[in-house]
Amino acid sequence: MLRSVEQKRQGPVTGGAEDPRVTELRSAVSRLRRRLAAHPGEFADRTVAEEELAAVAAMAADGIPEITGLRRSLLLIAGAIGSVSALSAELREVRRAVDLFGGPVRGRGQG
């Protein structure tokens, strides 16, 4: 049976729909990974960012990720690429996608 790209993204045809938060997280991580790969500049923590993005992608591929692990990875990614302004929009999308799993951390603005 042939399946469309969208069906492959949504997972098996067994009838179980993927959680929309997971879909959003996977999309945001994918966009940031592509932009990071295309970014011509080198910076010290690029490898850290790439590894953590791969870890978040793996968490999302396994289903509903654990929020503590997501937040830890987000902090490492933000620390690694936070000063690269060309990636700020995609980093913001990943942060918003992570927030879907548990909302903003208390004491922080809605940004």
PyMOL commands that set and color helices and strands:
alter all, ss='L'
color gray80, all
select helices_A, chain A and resi 5-10+20-38+46-61+67-81+85-99
alter helices_A, ss='H'
color red, helices_A
deselect
rebuild
show_as cartoon
